[in-house]
Amino acid sequence: MIERFSIIFLRFSGIIFNLKGRLIQAEGWHRALPIAVELIVVEMIFTVVSLPLFFIVSPKKIQESGFIFPSKEKEHFHNFSVRRKITLTTTFGAALIYAIKIIFVGIVSLYLFGATPLLAAIQNWDFSTAGDYTYDSSKIEVTGGVAQLKNLGSTTSGATTNPSFDSNSTGWTYADWDQGGGEVDVKGDRQTTGGNPNGWLRINVPSGSDDELGGYWRQSFITTVADPTTTVSFDWKVTAFDSSPGPITFKLFAFVDTGSGVPVIGNEVWTSGEITGTSGWASVSNLDVSSKVTAAGTYYLKIATWVETPGSATGPFTLGYDNVQLNWTKTTVSYDTSNPTITPNSSLTMSKTISWNGFTETATKNGGEIYYQLSDDDGSTWKYWNGSIWTTAGATNYNIATEVNTNIGTFPTTNNKIKWKAFLSSSGTQQVILDNIAIDYTENSLPVINNLSASQGTSTGRVYITYDLQDNDSDPESLTAYEYSLTGAFSGEQVTMTAATGDGLHSGVTGLTSSPVGISHTFVWDAFSQLGAVYNTTVYVRLRANDGVGNGAYATSTAFTVDYVNPVVSNVVALQTAGSTNVQITYDLTDNTSDNLLVEIYISDDGGATWAVTDTSVSGSVGSSQTTGVGKTITWNAGVDFDEQNQADIQVRVRAKDKWQNQGNNVASANFSLDTLNPVVLTTSNLQSQPNAGDTTVLIGGSFTETNPNTNDFYVAINGGAYGLATSGTTNTSSPSNQATSVGSTLDGNDYISKVKITHTDDYGQTVDNENFVIACNNCFGFDNKSKCE
């Protein structure tokens, strides 16, 4: 095995050396080219042949066998071994690096540019449905899965007459056949009964001897065409036969001749053979006699008998015919010679055509031909290959299928459609049949944008456009159009949208992923920067994607609303509620978006110079989830947030922000007064006179500090008990008059005044108790228990 490989190795080396020498000596590229091709082929074969020797067979084996290196030449063996190791290492190392590079470049290319698989396909037109094609039905027919020229020929026919003889023998003539002197007289006549059924024609040969004769009935007929299909049918029977002695011969015949004279045995189209007895009716059906009728003209149908009798008398011999008829018919074949056309109703249309690759017809032409024109505009114009380019075709400019197939690769792909027209060409006798047309093409599946939806976001006020990017090839996509329109017409008024690239939800416009089922993406539109402070309910957006090969179709949203108009606060009025430390704030609020508004208030205690007053204790139409309206009310509990204050320069301001983050201006109220300052005791309450036994009231006095005084209620308690009922004193003053206050009983010498109190309330319900537990009086001796008064 090693020896064989070595010999082959050395032979190929010699061949390669010889080819290289011839290549160097070759003059002109046309001579060098075939030598170069041959050299490449031989080199490839040599590589395959030498690999087992170089990689599989070790140097040791070669050395031991002595095929290349003599066994004593160790140095050559060593050098070869080293070179082999270096070669193997280099080869496998280079192959590994090359493979890694291919994989790496492939991965990077797919990531950066995307793979664009091209979808090769074949469209067949198989003529299974006639309604799918346009053609002149008087010249072409689509039937049985083919389109073919229609036979325009006609059928001509004729026949002999009066076949049944039921009424007469009109049209038929009897004649004797070679009847001579001294022979019996053969007779032919019509019988009215006994036929098959009814009437029939009879031939009777009387009894005789040494006769050779016959008789026949004939009828002429004319054919107007050559070589018609001709048949004869008839019934026959033998009614009389004498077998003592029997005839030498007795036969029945049928002839089709060109003359009316006696027939000639040997030219018959039918014979019964020798008759040996009587018989009933027998039938001959559709006997083909076309070979006797070869040209247009007059012919004769003859039904006959021939009898030859011996020297002894015998007979009679009688026979009959019924239902005798000859039929001829000829269908002429003729096809239209004007090259009628057939074309599919619809073009082969695709989203993006890369190339037209082939055009194939399957046809039976029978010596005719089929020509073609192509169209890329649904048949508005037709083109043919003029030898250099595809150009507009006239009525007689077309190509055969092989020419179309050779040059279809240069047929325009711009319109992404193709349509063919076939001309079925015949000399008139050739039926041209078209079974199938096939066009091989390559297309790219263009991207499709689905589920496009646009709406303004409540958190940022930007417009978020969501969509699914679908591509059967999963190509990386780019948005080549991202536009808005305020009418939806997109007829020139559209504007490219400004992307809010800083929004984390924005997917960008390049390097977008896709898949056959679609991948979701979002385009974030900074609509305010382009539309300004508007409110519009008829905003539309549309997107279009490109997969690096072609643009997909536009996808357009339905109308949606954008709102960049600020809400408006007006008629802000603030007033402290009587009898309360609450402040009631009323305002009107209008906005295009009537719900989910945020209303905020700010309070100033210096006439609007600063707005630092705490306003946490608020309720009513304030905060989130507010709606528009008139007379909206906020209640501020100033007694909680701004206690112990008494000012006349308080202001409240109100502003609103809608759910689209449109924030209106602050609107302030006029200055209003606020009193959350509690009244203060100025003069401690005390008895103003000495009570005496028998009194029911005591005189109490005291005063307060209060700017908005209202009521003063006086109380007295005796004998260390609780206060009695209040006695109302002077109102709207902080220094009420001394008030005779009921003690709830009649005093006696054992009673004493244990405490007194005046409760003052201002206009806003703030109160203070002026209470005295140490009672001073001028004369205590009016009491029976005098020790109680000092």
C-alpha positions in Angstrom: 0.0 0.0 0.0 2.8 2.4 0.9 4.6 1.6 -2.3 1.5 2.4 -4.4 0.9 5.7 -2.7 4.6 6.6 -3.3 4.4 5.8 -7.0 1.2 7.8 -7.5 2.7 10.7 -5.5 5.8 10.8 -7.8 3.7 10.5 -11.0 1.5 13.4 -10.0 4.6 15.4 -9.1 5.9 14.9 -12.7 2.5 15.8 -14.3 2.4 19.0 -12.2 5.9 19.9 -13.1 5.1 19.4 -16.8 1.9 21.5 -16.6 3.8 24.4 -14.9 6.4 24.4 -17.7 3.6 24.5 -20.4 1.9 27.4 -18.5 5.1 29.4 -18.5 5.7 28.9 -22.2 2.0 29.6 -23.2 1.5 32.7 -25.4 -1.7 34.6 -24.8 -4.3 34.1 -22.1 -6.6 32.1 -24.3 -3.9 29.4 -24.4 -2.8 29.7 -20.8 -6.3 29.6 -19.3 -7.1 25.9 -20.1 -3.6 24.9 -18.9 -4.2 26.8 -15.7 -7.6 25.1 -15.2 -6.0 21.7 -15.8 -3.2 22.5 -13.4 -5.7 23.5 -10.6 -7.7 20.2 -11.1 -4.5 18.1 -11.0 -3.2 20.0 -7.9 -6.5 19.3 -6.2 -6.3 15.6 -7.1 -2.7 15.5 -6.0 -3.6 16.9 -2.6 -6.2 14.2 -2.1 -3.8 11.5 -3.2 -0.8 12.7 -1.2 -2.6 13.3 2.1 -2.5 9.6 3.1 1.2 9.5 2.3 2.0 12.7 4.1 -0.3 12.6 7.1 -1.1 8.9 7.6 2.1 7.1 6.6 4.9 7.9 9.0 8.4 8.8 8.0 9.6 5.7 9.7 7.5 3.4 7.5 8.9 5.1 4.4 12.4 4.9 5.7 12.1 1.2 6.5 10.7 0.3 3.2 13.3 2.4 1.3 10.8 3.8 -1.2 11.9 7.4 -0.9 14.9 7.4 1.4 17.5 4.6 1.4 17.6 2.9 4.8 21.2 4.1 5.4 20.5 7.8 4.7 19.5 8.7 8.2 20.0 12.4 7.7 17.4 12.5 5.0 15.0 10.6 7.1 15.5 13.1 10.0 15.0 16.1 7.8 11.8 14.7 6.3 10.5 13.9 9.7 11.2 17.4 11.0 9.6 19.0 7.9 6.6 16.8 8.3 6.1 17.8 11.9 6.5 21.5 11.1 4.0 21.1 8.2 1.4 19.3 10.3 1.7 21.8 13.1 1.5 24.7 10.7 -1.4 23.3 8.7 -3.6 22.4 11.6 -2.7 25.6 13.5 -3.5 27.7 10.5 -6.8 25.8 9.9 -7.8 26.3 13.5 -7.0 30.1 13.4 -8.9 30.4 10.1 -11.9 28.6 11.5 -11.9 30.8 14.6 -11.7 33.9 12.4 -14.6 32.8 10.2 -16.7 32.1 13.3 -15.7 35.4 14.9 -16.3 37.5 11.8 -19.6 35.8 11.2 -20.8 36.5 14.7 -19.7 40.1 14.6 -21.2 40.6 11.2 -24.5 39.1 12.3 -24.5 41.4 15.4 -23.6 44.6 13.6 -25.3 44.1 10.2 -27.6 41.2 10.6 -28.0 38.3 8.3 -30.5 38.8 5.5 -31.7 35.4 4.5 -33.0 35.5 1.0 -36.0 33.4 0.3 -35.7 31.5 -3.0 -39.0 30.2 -4.3 -40.8 29.0 -7.4 -44.2 30.2 -8.6 -46.0 27.7 -10.8 -49.0 28.4 -13.1 -50.6 25.0 -13.7 -53.8 26.1 -15.5 -55.9 24.2 -13.0 -58.5 27.0 -12.8 -59.5 28.6 -16.0 -60.9 31.7 -14.3 -57.3 32.7 -13.2 -56.3 33.5 -16.7 -57.3 35.9 -19.5 -57.5 34.5 -23.0 -59.8 34.4 -26.1 -62.0 31.4 -25.4 -62.8 31.1 -29.1 -59.2 30.3 -29.8 -57.7 28.9 -26.6 -59.2 26.6 -24.0 -58.0 25.9 -20.4 -59.0 22.4 -19.6 -57.6 19.4 -17.8 -54.7 21.4 -16.3 -53.4 22.7 -19.6 -53.9 25.7 -21.9 -54.1 24.7 -25.5 -55.2 25.9 -28.9 -58.8 25.1 -29.5 -59.8 22.9 -32.4 -61.7 25.1 -34.8 -62.4 22.4 -37.3 -65.9 21.0 -38.1 -67.5 17.6 -38.4 -69.0 16.5 -41.8 -71.0 13.3 -42.1 -73.4 11.4 -44.4 -75.2 8.1 -44.7 -77.1 5.9 -47.1 -80.9 6.2 -46.9 -83.9 3.9 -46.2 -82.0 1.3 -44.3 -85.1 -0.5 -42.8 -87.2 -1.1 -46.0 -90.3 -0.9 -43.8 -92.3 1.2 -46.4 -90.4 0.7 -49.7 -87.1 0.1 -51.2 -86.6 3.6 -52.4 -83.0 4.5 -53.0 -82.0 0.9 -53.6 -81.6 -0.8 -57.0 -81.4 -4.5 -57.8 -79.1 -5.8 -60.5 -78.1 -9.3 -61.7 -74.5 -10.4 -61.3 -73.0 -12.2 -64.3 -76.3 -13.9 -65.2 -75.9 -15.3 -68.8 -78.0 -17.1 -71.3 -79.2 -20.5 -70.2 -78.8 -19.7 -66.6 -81.6 -19.4 -64.1 -83.1 -16.0 -63.6 -82.0 -14.5 -60.3 -84.6 -12.2 -58.8 -84.4 -9.3 -56.3 -87.5 -8.0 -54.5 -88.8 -6.4 -51.3 -90.6 -8.4 -48.8 -93.1 -6.7 -46.5 -93.0 -9.1 -43.6 -90.5 -11.3 -42.0 -87.8 -8.7 -41.8 -85.9 -7.6 -38.6 -88.6 -6.4 -38.3 -91.1 -5.7 -41.0 -89.8 -5.1 -44.6 -86.6 -6.5 -46.1 -84.8 -7.0 -49.4 -84.6 -10.5 -50.8 -82.4 -12.2 -53.5 -83.7 -15.5 -54.8 -81.6 -17.9 -57.0 -84.0 -20.6 -58.5 -83.1 -24.2 -58.8 -80.6 -25.0 -61.5 -77.4 -26.6 -62.5 -74.1 -25.6 -63.9 -74.8 -21.9 -63.0 -72.3 -19.3 -61.9 -74.2 -16.2 -61.1 -75.5 -13.8 -58.4 -77.5 -10.7 -57.6 -76.9 -7.5 -55.7 -78.7 -4.4 -54.3 -76.9 -1.1 -54.5 -77.3 2.5 -53.3 -75.0 5.4 -54.2 -73.7 7.9 -51.7 -71.5 11.0 -51.9 -68.7 12.1 -49.5 -67.6 15.7 -49.6 -64.3 15.1 -47.7 -61.4 12.7 -48.2 -60.7 9.8 -45.9 -63.8 10.0 -43.7 -64.4 7.4 -41.1 -66.9 5.0 -42.8 -68.8 2.1 -41.3 -71.4 -0.4 -42.6 -74.1 -2.2 -40.5 -76.7 -4.7 -41.7 -78.7 -7.8 -40.8 -78.8 -10.9 -43.0 -80.4 -14.3 -43.1 -80.7 -17.4 -45.4 -84.3 -18.6 -45.9 -83.8 -21.3 -48.5 -81.0 -23.8 -49.0 -80.9 -27.0 -50.9 -78.3 -29.5 -49.8 -79.3 -32.3 -52.2 -77.0 -31.8 -53.8 -75.4 -28.8 -52.2 -74.1 -25.9 -54.1 -70.4 -25.6 -55.1 -70.3 -22.3 -53.4 -72.9 -20.0 -51.9 -71.8 -16.8 -50.1 -73.1 -13.4 -49.1 -71.0 -10.2 -49.7 -70.9 -6.5 -49.0 -69.0 -4.1 -51.2 -68.1 -0.5 -51.3 -67.1 0.5 -54.8 -66.5 3.6 -56.9 -68.7 2.3 -59.8 -72.3 1.0 -60.1 -71.3 -2.1 -62.0 -71.1 -5.7 -60.9 -68.8 -6.2 -57.9 -65.6 -8.1 -58.0 -65.0 -10.9 -55.6 -61.8 -10.1 -53.7 -62.8 -6.4 -53.3 -65.5 -7.1 -50.8 -65.6 -5.5 -47.4 -67.4 -8.4 -45.9 -68.3 -12.0 -46.7 -70.3 -14.6 -44.9 -68.2 -17.5 -45.9 -69.7 -20.6 -47.3 -73.4 -21.0 -46.4 -74.3 -24.5 -45.4 -77.9 -24.1 -44.4 -80.7 -21.7 -43.6 -80.3 -19.2 -40.7 -82.1 -16.6 -38.7 -81.2 -12.9 -38.7 -77.6 -12.2 -37.9 -76.1 -8.7 -37.5 -72.9 -7.0 -38.7 -72.4 -3.8 -36.7 -70.1 -0.8 -37.5 -67.9 -2.6 -40.0 -65.0 -0.2 -40.7 -64.8 0.3 -44.5 -62.8 3.6 -44.3 -60.1 2.1 -46.6 -62.6 2.1 -49.5 -63.5 5.8 -49.2 -60.3 7.7 -49.7 -61.4 10.8 -51.7 -64.4 13.0 -51.9 -66.8 11.7 -54.6 -69.5 9.2 -55.4 -69.4 5.6 -54.1 -71.8 2.6 -54.1 -72.8 0.3 -51.2 -73.6 -3.1 -52.5 -75.1 -6.1 -50.7 -74.9 -9.3 -52.8 -74.9 -13.1 -53.1 -72.9 -15.4 -55.4 -73.9 -19.0 -56.2 -72.3 -21.8 -58.2 -74.3 -25.0 -58.7 -73.1 -28.5 -59.8 -74.2 -30.4 -62.9 -77.2 -31.7 -61.0 -80.1 -29.4 -60.4 -80.2 -27.9 -56.9 -81.9 -25.0 -55.3 -83.5 -22.7 -54.7 -81.2 -20.5 -52.6 -82.8 -17.5 -51.0 -81.3 -14.8 -48.7 -82.3 -11.4 -47.3 -80.9 -8.1 -46.0 -82.4 -5.7 -43.5 -81.3 -2.5 -41.7 -78.6 -1.8 -44.2 -76.8 1.5 -43.7 -73.4 3.1 -44.4 -72.3 6.0 -42.3 -69.4 8.3 -42.9 -68.0 11.1 -40.8 -65.0 13.4 -40.9 -63.8 15.8 -38.3 -61.4 18.4 -39.7 -58.7 19.7 -37.4 -57.9 23.4 -37.5 -56.2 25.8 -35.1 -56.0 29.5 -35.0 -52.9 30.9 -36.7 -53.0 34.5 -35.3 -50.8 33.6 -32.3 -53.5 34.0 -29.7 -52.4 34.9 -26.1 -53.0 33.8 -22.6 -51.9 35.6 -19.4 -52.6 35.2 -15.7 -55.1 37.7 -14.3 -52.7 38.8 -11.5 -49.0 39.4 -11.4 -46.7 37.5 -9.1 -46.1 40.2 -6.5 -43.9 40.2 -3.4 -42.8 42.6 -0.7 -39.2 42.8 -2.0 -37.7 41.1 -5.0 -34.0 40.4 -5.0 -33.7 38.7 -8.3 -35.5 36.7 -11.0 -33.6 33.4 -11.4 -35.3 31.3 -14.0 -38.2 30.8 -16.4 -39.4 27.4 -17.4 -42.2 26.1 -19.6 -43.6 22.7 -19.8 -45.3 22.3 -23.1 -46.3 20.0 -26.0 -45.8 22.0 -29.2 -46.4 19.4 -31.9 -44.2 21.4 -34.3 -45.6 24.8 -33.2 -44.0 27.2 -30.8 -44.8 29.4 -27.7 -43.4 32.9 -27.4 -43.4 35.2 -24.4 -43.4 38.8 -23.2 -43.0 39.9 -19.6 -44.4 42.8 -17.7 -43.5 44.5 -14.3 -46.5 46.8 -14.2 -49.4 44.4 -14.2 -49.6 44.3 -18.0 -49.7 48.0 -18.7 -46.6 47.6 -20.8 -44.9 44.5 -22.1 -41.2 43.9 -22.6 -39.1 41.5 -24.6 -35.3 40.8 -24.8 -34.0 42.4 -27.9 -30.6 40.8 -27.7 -29.2 43.4 -25.4 -31.8 44.7 -23.0 -35.4 44.3 -21.9 -37.4 46.9 -23.9 -41.0 47.7 -24.8 -42.5 45.1 -27.0 -44.7 45.5 -30.1 -47.3 43.0 -31.1 -44.7 40.7 -32.8 -41.8 41.3 -30.4 -41.4 38.2 -28.2 -39.0 35.5 -27.1 -39.0 31.7 -26.8 -38.8 30.3 -23.2 -35.1 29.6 -23.4 -34.3 33.2 -24.3 -36.5 34.4 -21.4 -34.8 32.0 -19.0 -31.3 33.1 -20.1 -32.0 36.8 -19.6 -34.6 36.9 -16.9 -31.9 37.7 -14.4 -31.7 41.2 -15.8 -35.5 41.8 -15.9 -36.4 44.8 -13.6 -37.1 44.0 -9.9 -38.0 47.6 -8.9 -41.7 47.1 -8.9 -41.5 43.7 -7.1 -43.8 42.0 -9.5 -43.8 40.0 -12.8 -46.4 38.9 -15.2 -46.1 36.8 -18.4 -48.0 36.6 -21.7 -47.8 33.5 -23.8 -48.3 33.5 -27.6 -49.5 30.0 -28.8 -48.2 29.8 -32.4 -49.5 27.2 -34.9 -49.5 26.8 -38.6 -53.2 25.7 -38.3 -52.6 22.0 -38.1 -50.4 21.9 -34.9 -52.1 21.9 -31.5 -49.9 23.8 -29.1 -50.4 22.7 -25.5 -49.0 24.7 -22.5 -48.9 22.6 -19.3 -47.0 24.8 -16.9 -45.1 28.0 -16.4 -42.6 28.3 -13.6 -40.7 31.4 -12.5 -37.8 31.0 -10.0 -37.2 34.1 -7.9 -35.5 35.3 -4.7 -37.2 37.7 -2.4 -36.5 39.3 0.9 -39.2 39.3 3.6 -39.7 43.0 4.4 -40.3 44.1 8.0 -43.9 44.7 9.2 -44.9 47.0 12.0 -47.8 45.6 14.0 -49.9 46.7 17.0 -48.9 50.4 16.7 -50.3 52.4 19.5 -49.6 56.0 20.7 -50.6 57.8 23.9 -49.3 60.6 26.1 -47.6 59.4 29.2 -48.8 60.7 32.6 -45.5 60.6 34.3 -43.6 62.7 31.8 -46.1 64.2 29.4 -44.2 62.6 26.5 -45.9 60.5 23.8 -45.0 56.8 24.0 -45.4 54.9 20.7 -45.4 51.2 21.2 -45.2 48.7 18.3 -44.1 45.2 17.4 -41.4 44.7 14.8 -42.0 41.5 12.8 -39.7 40.1 10.2 -39.7 36.5 9.0 -35.9 36.7 8.6 -35.3 38.2 12.1 -33.2 40.9 10.5 -31.9 43.9 12.5 -34.1 46.9 11.6 -34.0 50.6 11.4 -36.8 53.1 11.5 -36.6 55.1 8.2 -39.7 57.1 8.9 -41.1 58.3 12.3 -43.6 61.1 11.6 -46.6 62.8 13.0 -49.6 64.5 11.3 -52.3 66.6 12.8 -54.7 65.5 10.0 -53.8 61.9 9.4 -53.4 62.6 5.7 -49.6 62.2 5.5 -49.7 63.9 2.1 -46.9 66.3 2.7 -47.9 67.9 5.9 -46.2 65.3 8.1 -43.2 66.1 10.2 -40.4 63.9 11.5 -40.8 63.4 15.3 -38.1 64.5 17.7 -37.1 61.5 19.8 -36.8 61.9 23.6 -33.5 60.0 23.6 -32.9 60.6 27.3 -36.1 58.6 28.2 -35.2 55.1 29.4 -38.1 53.6 27.5 -36.9 54.9 24.1 -35.7 51.9 22.0 -33.9 54.1 19.5 -34.3 54.0 15.7 -31.4 51.7 14.6 -30.3 48.2 15.5 -33.8 47.2 16.4 -34.4 43.5 16.9 -37.2 41.6 15.1 -38.6 38.1 14.9 -41.2 36.2 12.9 -43.7 36.7 15.7 -42.7 40.3 16.5 -40.6 42.0 19.2 -42.0 45.0 21.1 -40.3 48.4 20.9 -41.1 51.9 22.0 -40.5 55.2 20.3 -40.6 58.2 22.8 -41.7 61.4 21.2 -40.8 64.8 22.7 -44.1 66.2 21.4 -44.1 69.4 23.5 -40.9 70.6 21.8 -42.6 70.4 18.4 -46.3 71.2 19.2 -46.0 73.7 22.0 -48.8 74.5 24.4 -51.6 72.9 22.5 -54.5 70.6 23.1 -55.3 68.4 20.0 -57.5 65.4 19.7 -56.5 64.4 16.2 -52.8 63.6 16.3 -51.5 60.7 14.2 -48.1 59.0 14.0 -46.7 56.6 11.5 -43.6 54.4 11.4 -41.7 52.6 8.7 -39.0 50.0 9.1 -36.1 48.9 6.9 -34.2 45.6 7.2 -31.2 46.7 5.2 -32.7 45.4 1.9 -35.9 47.4 1.6 -38.5 49.4 3.4 -41.6 47.8 4.8 -45.0 49.3 4.6 -46.0 52.3 6.7 -48.0 51.7 9.9 -50.2 54.5 11.0 -51.8 54.9 14.4 -55.4 55.9 15.1 -56.1 59.5 16.3 -55.0 60.2 19.8 -55.0 63.3 22.1 -52.1 65.4 23.3 -52.5 68.0 26.0 -49.8 70.5 26.7 -52.2 73.3 27.9 -51.8 74.3 31.6 -54.7 74.1 33.9 -56.1 77.5 35.1 -56.9 78.5 38.7 -59.0 81.6 39.2 -61.1 83.5 41.8 -59.1 82.4 44.8 -60.8 83.7 48.0 -59.7 82.9 51.5 -61.5 83.8 54.8 -61.4 82.6 58.3 -64.6 80.8 59.3 -66.5 82.5 62.1 -66.4 80.6 65.3 -63.5 78.5 64.1 -59.8 78.7 63.5 -60.4 77.1 60.1 -59.8 79.1 56.9 -62.0 78.4 53.9 -60.4 78.8 50.5 -62.5 78.8 47.4 -61.3 78.8 43.8 -62.4 77.9 40.2 -60.4 75.3 38.2 -60.5 74.8 34.4 -58.5 72.4 32.2 -58.9 70.4 28.9 -58.4 67.3 31.0 -61.0 67.4 33.6 -59.8 64.6 36.0 -56.7 63.5 37.9 -55.4 67.0 38.6 -53.1 67.9 41.4 -54.0 71.0 43.4 -51.5 72.6 45.7 -51.8 75.6 48.1 -49.1 77.8 49.7 -49.7 80.3 52.6 -47.9 83.5 53.3 -47.9 85.5 56.6 -46.3 88.6 55.1 -48.7 89.7 52.3 -47.1 87.3 49.7 -43.5 88.2 50.2 -42.7 84.6 51.4 -44.8 81.4 51.4 -43.4 79.5 54.4 -46.5 79.0 56.6 -47.2 75.3 57.3 -50.2 74.0 55.5 -50.3 70.3 56.3 -53.7 70.4 58.0 -55.8 70.9 54.8 -58.8 69.0 53.5 -61.3 69.3 50.6 -60.4 70.0 47.0 -56.7 69.8 47.4 -54.0 67.3 46.6 -54.2 64.6 43.9 -57.2 63.2 42.0 -59.0 66.5 41.7 -61.5 67.5 39.0 -62.2 70.8 37.3 -65.2 72.9 38.5 -66.4 76.2 40.0 -66.4 77.0 43.7 -64.0 74.3 44.7 -63.3 74.5 48.5 -60.3 73.8 50.6 -60.4 74.0 54.4 -57.2 74.9 56.3 -57.0 74.2 60.0 -54.9 77.2 60.9 -55.4 76.6 64.6 -53.2 73.5 64.1 -50.7 74.7 61.6 -50.5 78.5 62.6 -51.6 78.7 66.2 -51.3 81.8 68.5 -51.3 84.2 65.6 -53.2 87.3 64.9 -52.4 88.9 61.5 -54.1 90.9 58.8 -51.7 90.2 55.9 -52.3 86.5 55.4 -52.5 85.2 51.7 -53.3 81.9 50.2 -52.2 80.9 46.6 -53.4 77.9 44.6 -52.0 76.2 41.5 -52.9 73.0 39.6 -51.0 70.4 37.6 -52.8 68.0 35.3 -52.0 64.3 34.7 -49.8 65.2 31.7 -47.6 67.2 34.0 -48.8 70.5 32.7 -48.5 72.9 35.7 -50.5 76.2 35.8 -49.6 79.4 37.5 -50.0 80.2 41.2 -53.0 82.4 41.8 -53.1 84.3 45.2 -56.0 85.5 47.3 -56.2 89.0 48.7 -54.9 89.7 52.2 -57.1 88.4 54.9 -57.1 88.5 58.7 -56.3 85.4 60.7 -56.8 85.1 64.5 -55.6 82.0 66.1 -54.4 83.9 69.3 -56.2 82.8 72.4 -57.6 85.5 74.8 -55.3 86.4 77.8 -56.4 87.3 81.4 -55.7 90.9 82.1 -57.4 91.4 85.6 -58.0 88.3 87.7 -61.6 87.7 88.5 -62.8 88.5 92.1 -65.8 89.5 94.2 -66.5 93.1 93.8 -68.7 93.4 97.0 -69.4 91.8 100.3 -72.1 89.1 100.0 -74.6 89.0 102.8 -76.8 86.4 104.2 -80.0 86.2 102.2 -78.2 87.1 98.8 -78.8 84.9 95.8 -76.1 86.6 93.6 -72.6 87.9 94.1 -70.9 90.6 92.1 -67.9 89.4 90.1 -65.4 91.4 88.0 -62.3 90.8 85.9 -60.9 91.6 82.4 -59.0 90.1 79.4 -56.7 91.0 76.5 -58.4 90.1 73.1 -58.7 91.9 69.8 -61.8 90.0 68.7 -63.8 89.6 71.9 -67.2 88.0 71.9 -68.8 86.6 75.0 -68.1 86.6 78.8 -69.7 84.0 81.1 -69.5 84.3 84.9 -69.5 81.5 87.4 -69.4 81.2 91.2 -68.9 78.2 93.5 -69.9 78.1 97.2 -68.8 76.0 100.1 -66.0 74.2 98.1 -68.5 72.8 95.6 -68.7 72.9 91.8 -69.5 76.0 89.7 -73.1 76.8 89.2 -74.8 77.8 86.0 -73.2 80.5 83.9 -74.5 84.0 84.0 -73.9 85.9 80.7 -72.1 89.1 81.0 -71.3 92.0 78.7 -70.5 90.8 75.1 -68.1 92.0 72.4 -65.7 93.3 75.0 -62.6 92.1 76.7 -63.4 94.3 79.8 -66.9 93.2 80.8 -68.9 95.1 83.4 -69.0 93.7 86.9 -71.7 91.0 86.8 -74.1 90.0 89.5 -73.7 86.2 89.2 -76.2 83.7 90.5 -74.9 81.4 93.2 -77.8 78.9 92.7 -79.2 79.3 96.2 -79.8 81.8 99.1 -76.8 82.5 101.2 -76.9 82.2 105.0 -74.4 82.6 107.7 -72.9 79.2 107.1 -72.1 79.7 103.4 -69.0 81.0 101.9 -67.7 81.8 98.4 -65.0 79.2 97.5 -64.1 80.3 93.9 -65.2 82.5 91.0 -64.5 82.3 87.2 -65.1 84.3 84.0 -64.8 82.4 80.7 -64.1 84.7 77.7 -64.7 83.5 74.1 -63.5 85.4 71.0 -65.1 85.5 67.6 -63.3 82.4 66.4 -64.2 80.1 69.3 -61.0 80.5 71.3 -61.6 80.7 75.0 -59.7 81.4 78.3 -60.8 80.9 81.9 -60.2 83.8 84.3 -60.5 81.8 87.5 -59.8 82.8 91.2 -59.5 80.3 94.0 -58.5 82.9 96.7 -61.5 85.2 97.3 -60.9 88.6 99.0 -63.7 90.7 100.6 -64.0 93.8 102.8 -66.4 92.4 105.5 -66.6 88.8 106.5 -68.7 89.3 109.5 -72.0 89.1 107.6 -71.6 85.4 107.5 -72.6 83.2 110.4 -69.4 81.3 109.8 -67.1 84.3 109.8 -63.9 82.3 109.8 -64.4 81.6 106.1 -63.7 85.2 105.1 -60.5 87.0 105.8 
